[in-house]
Every structure is written in structure tokens, then in C-alpha cells.
């Protein structure tokens, strides 16, 4: 294949991807040109398959479009360049400082539950309180690893029977999947996760929930134990300046009691909760 034919093949792979991200972000070619300093004419040529940008110019455009790191690697490969963002796992040696910081935060959040999840809500780490709390409802040791928080909530054999106001809660959780997806874009794997969640009985997702205004500062998650309600809300922490795919996709979720009554009920319940006998990191 000649160089010209190779460039044509590359441009045809890149052009629909770049156009997709520009449209996802709701930007015109002129908007993107003004954001990046790349001429509108050049952007048009790339999107029509008539030109291939330099690697740095492509990265500048990807940054302006807030393309997640994993998808930036895809753009680079489509343009004929080597990927630059590491795809090593969260527990790789270079991630050790971040992992140590997360473990410290998990410990500091005791006696309340806190977990570290990946992009798809798989639990990577948790503090002792998390396992003790959920073991008050279900046998966590019987659930396969990696444990997925959403499946734990939606599964009729999991936490679902103990969740108050299930219809509203399930819509709220599904809306969170959309809002908190990396780059605010639902990728194929997230779409598959949503499909499996919607396959559970009595799950109906109203897309209006994505934009519906709330009447309270937070949406509580209410568990019912022995006829008593425990109301929690979550704070989510992400890595502020990620440089790898793993660090960008990690998030720490900390649960807090919404009211004083819940705090007292929780303290009483946890007094009788057994300590976990299986590893905290999973």
C-alpha cells in the first residue's frame, strides 16, 4: 500500500471518531477551531477524511473535547499513532501512591462505609465498615468477586429487598450511571451494564430522571432493617490530576448518615455486626 493510500485509510478511521466526539460535546467546527487554535478548514478536512492531523494537534483537539484517556488512545491509534496513556491496572506499581492514599481515606472514613470503584462500579477496595454494614443484610462472602455495587443494589437476592422506595431509588441510581460515566459519555461497556440492570424485574428507567431538578440537596439512599429506616447520602472523590487511564477512572464513594436518627441506629446496628473474615481489598 502506498503512503497516500495508507494516509487515506487512516483518515477514514479517524474522521468518524473525531466527528462523533465533536457532536457529543455539542460543538460546531467553528467552536472547536476557536477552542483549539486549529483552523476550521483543517478540522473539516480531518472529518471528511482528506487530512490527518499531527499527534500533538490531535491531542489538543481531544483535550478541548474532554475525551477520556482510554478513548484518546483509540483516537491516536485511528490516526496511526501509538497510544500514550498507560492502561496498567489500578494496583500497578506506578499507581502505588494513589492506592495508598485511597486506603488511607478508607480507614479515615470509619466507622461509616467507603468503597473504591472502577469506571463500571466494580468494587476494588473497601473499608471494614462497608463489609460489616452490608453483612447485616446479605452474606457478602457468597457474592462473587469482583463485586459490583449496582448489581448488589438491583439484585433481588442482594440489597434490593432492604431498599425503601425502590422505584425512585432505581431511577436515581441509573441516572447516576449516566451522570458519572467518564467524560459524561456512556461507552459500550457502560451501556451493557445498564442493559443488565434493566433486565432485573421491576426496573424502569425514565430518561427525564437525568435532568429532573431535585427538591433536596442530596438524593438519600434509604435502607430498612427490622422496620427501621437508615438514610444515607454519598460523596464521591476522584483523582484531581490523573495521568493514566486507571487514575482517571477510579473513584472513592463515602456514605454518610443523612440525619441524627440514622447515625444512632447505625451505631447500634454496627455494635452487633461481625468483623469480616475475608480480605477487605477485592
Secondary structure, DSSP 4 states (H G I P E B T S, - for coil): --HHHHHHHHHHHHHHHHHHHHHHTT--HHHHHHHH---HHHHHHHHTTS----HHHHHHHHHHTT--HHHHHHHHHHTT----S----TTSGGGHHHHHHHHHHHHHTTTS-EEEE-TT-BEEEE-HHHHHHHHTTS-GGGSPSSPBHHHHHH-TTTTGGGBSSHHHHHHHHHHHHHHHSGGG---HHHHHHHHHHHTSTT----GGGGTPPPSSSS--EEEEETTEEEEEEEEEEE-TT--SHHHHH-EEEEEEESSHHHHHHHHHHHHTPPPP-S-SB-
